[in-house]
């Protein structure tokens, strides 16, 4: 009886799940290949590849004036402030929840 249920459940696995697993595997393989190619171009130095990535996305750059630098730092500060102000109420709710007592 149990073997029949197991066999029936195995037959019920939809083809969509198999397709999703195939797509996920293809994306994972692409990510690993991209990482290996990037490391190869950076002479197998992880820190150099990370630096090149940061330069490419604009996090690391040379500023021509002090005002440009200050504007960049101020933007990062605003992002950190919004992140803190949005997560602090959740943290406070988690910390200040009441404990239930169990009576015997």
C-alpha positions as CSV (number, residue, x, y, z in Angstrom):
1,X,0.0,0.0,0.0
2,X,2.8,2.4,1.0
3,X,4.8,1.5,-2.1
4,X,1.9,2.3,-4.3
5,X,1.5,5.8,-2.7
6,X,5.2,6.5,-3.1
7,X,5.0,5.4,-6.8
8,X,1.9,7.5,-7.3
9,X,3.6,10.6,-5.8
10,X,6.6,10.1,-8.0
11,X,4.3,10.1,-11.1
12,X,2.7,13.4,-9.9
13,X,5.9,15.4,-10.1
14,X,5.1,18.0,-12.8
15,X,7.3,18.7,-15.8
16,X,7.3,22.4,-14.7
17,X,9.4,21.5,-11.7
18,X,11.9,19.6,-13.8
19,X,12.1,22.5,-16.2
20,X,12.7,24.9,-13.3
21,X,15.5,22.7,-12.0
22,X,17.1,22.6,-15.4
23,X,16.9,26.4,-15.7
24,X,18.4,26.8,-12.2
25,X,21.2,24.4,-13.1
26,X,22.0,26.3,-16.3
27,X,22.1,29.6,-14.4
28,X,24.3,28.1,-11.7
29,X,26.7,26.7,-14.4
30,X,26.8,30.1,-16.1
31,X,27.6,31.8,-12.8
32,X,30.5,29.4,-12.1
33,X,31.9,29.8,-15.6
34,X,31.6,33.6,-15.3
35,X,33.5,33.5,-12.0
36,X,36.2,31.3,-13.4
37,X,36.6,33.6,-16.5
38,X,36.8,36.7,-14.3
39,X,39.4,35.1,-12.0
40,X,41.4,34.0,-15.0
41,X,41.4,37.6,-16.4
42,X,42.4,38.9,-13.0
43,X,45.4,36.5,-12.8
44,X,43.6,34.3,-10.3
45,X,43.6,37.0,-7.6
46,X,40.3,37.3,-5.9
47,X,41.0,40.8,-4.4
48,X,42.0,42.1,-7.9
49,X,38.7,40.8,-9.4
50,X,36.8,42.4,-6.5
51,X,38.5,45.7,-7.1
52,X,37.8,45.6,-10.8
53,X,34.1,44.9,-10.0
54,X,33.9,47.8,-7.6
55,X,35.5,50.1,-10.2
56,X,33.1,48.8,-12.9
57,X,30.0,49.5,-10.8
58,X,31.2,52.9,-9.8
59,X,31.8,52.4,-6.1
60,X,35.5,53.1,-6.4
61,X,36.4,56.1,-8.5
62,X,38.6,59.2,-8.5
63,X,37.0,62.4,-7.4
64,X,38.2,65.6,-9.0
65,X,37.0,68.0,-6.2
66,X,36.3,67.8,-2.6
67,X,32.6,68.6,-3.3
68,X,32.3,65.5,-5.5
69,X,33.8,63.3,-2.7
70,X,31.6,64.8,0.0
71,X,28.5,64.3,-2.2
72,X,29.4,60.7,-2.7
73,X,29.9,60.1,1.0
74,X,26.7,62.0,1.9
75,X,24.7,59.7,-0.5
76,X,26.1,56.6,1.2
77,X,25.3,58.1,4.6
78,X,21.7,58.6,3.5
79,X,21.4,55.0,2.3
80,X,22.7,53.8,5.7
81,X,20.3,56.1,7.6
82,X,17.3,54.8,5.6
83,X,18.4,51.2,6.2
84,X,18.8,51.8,9.9
85,X,15.5,53.6,10.3
86,X,13.7,50.9,8.5
87,X,15.2,47.9,10.3
88,X,15.3,49.4,13.9
89,X,11.5,49.1,14.5
90,X,11.7,45.4,13.5
91,X,14.6,44.8,15.8
92,X,12.9,46.6,18.7
93,X,9.8,44.6,18.2
94,X,11.9,41.4,18.2
95,X,13.8,42.4,21.4
96,X,10.9,43.7,23.4
97,X,8.4,40.9,22.8
98,X,6.8,39.5,25.9
99,X,7.8,36.0,27.1
100,X,5.0,33.6,27.8
101,X,5.2,31.8,31.2
102,X,4.3,28.2,31.5
103,X,2.5,27.2,34.6
104,X,2.6,23.6,35.9
